[in-house]
Amino acid sequence: MRAAKQDMWTTHHFSLSTPAGSGQDVAALLHTAADRIEKLGGKWDVFAVDVGGLDSEEPGSTAYITVFTNPSNRSSA
């Protein structure tokens, strides 16, 4: 079945991770993500966040965060 035109949309995202082998500085990772989200201002709406790799004890593993955004529908008044 083909999706109706109004059902199709595009999303934007950015991903961050801790450097491999540097340990899991999750607090710094979350702080950096929060700073980037704040810089988006009101022009972008964040609608989903994926955080992973936090429970791995494997050497060289990394924690990561992906933030999904869409252009804001709010008028800039």
C-alpha positions as CSV (number, residue, x, y, z in Angstrom):
1,M,0.0,0.0,0.0
2,R,1.3,3.4,-0.9
3,A,1.5,6.1,1.8
4,A,-0.6,9.2,1.2
5,K,1.3,12.3,0.6
6,Q,0.3,13.8,4.0
7,D,1.7,10.6,5.7
8,M,5.3,11.2,4.4
9,W,7.7,13.5,6.1
10,T,11.4,14.2,6.6
11,T,13.2,14.3,9.9
12,H,16.6,15.6,10.9
13,H,18.9,14.2,13.5
14,F,22.4,14.5,15.1
15,S,24.3,11.9,17.0
16,L,27.1,12.3,19.6
17,S,29.2,9.6,21.3
18,T,31.9,9.3,23.8
19,P,35.4,8.7,22.2
20,A,36.3,5.0,22.0
21,G,38.5,3.9,24.9
22,S,37.9,7.0,26.9
23,G,35.5,5.6,29.4
24,Q,31.8,6.3,29.7
25,D,31.6,10.0,30.6
26,V,27.8,10.0,30.2
27,A,27.4,13.3,32.2
28,A,29.6,15.1,29.7
29,L,27.8,13.5,26.7
30,L,24.4,14.5,28.0
31,H,25.6,18.0,28.8
32,T,27.0,18.4,25.2
33,A,23.6,17.2,23.8
34,A,21.7,19.6,26.0
35,D,23.9,22.5,24.8
36,R,23.3,21.5,21.1
37,I,19.6,21.3,21.7
38,E,19.6,24.7,23.3
39,K,21.4,26.2,20.3
40,L,18.6,24.9,18.1
41,G,16.4,27.6,19.7
42,G,12.8,27.7,18.8
43,K,13.4,26.9,15.1
44,W,13.5,23.1,15.7
45,D,11.3,20.8,17.8
46,V,12.9,17.8,19.4
47,F,10.5,14.8,19.2
48,A,12.7,11.8,20.1
49,V,16.0,11.0,21.9
50,D,17.8,7.7,21.8
51,V,20.5,7.0,24.3
52,G,22.4,3.7,24.3
53,G,25.7,1.9,25.0
54,L,25.5,2.8,28.7
55,D,25.6,-0.8,30.1
56,S,28.5,-2.1,28.1
57,E,31.6,-3.1,30.0
58,E,33.4,-4.0,26.7
59,P,36.8,-2.2,26.1
60,G,36.4,0.5,23.5
61,S,32.6,0.7,23.8
62,T,31.0,4.0,23.6
63,A,27.9,5.7,25.0
64,Y,25.8,7.5,22.4
65,I,22.9,9.8,22.0
66,T,20.8,10.6,18.9
67,V,18.4,13.5,18.9
68,F,15.6,13.7,16.3
69,T,14.2,17.0,15.3
70,N,11.7,18.6,12.9
71,P,11.4,22.3,11.8
72,S,9.2,24.1,14.3
73,N,5.6,24.8,13.3
74,R,5.5,27.7,15.7
75,S,5.5,31.2,14.3
76,S,8.5,33.3,15.2
77,A,6.8,36.2,16.9
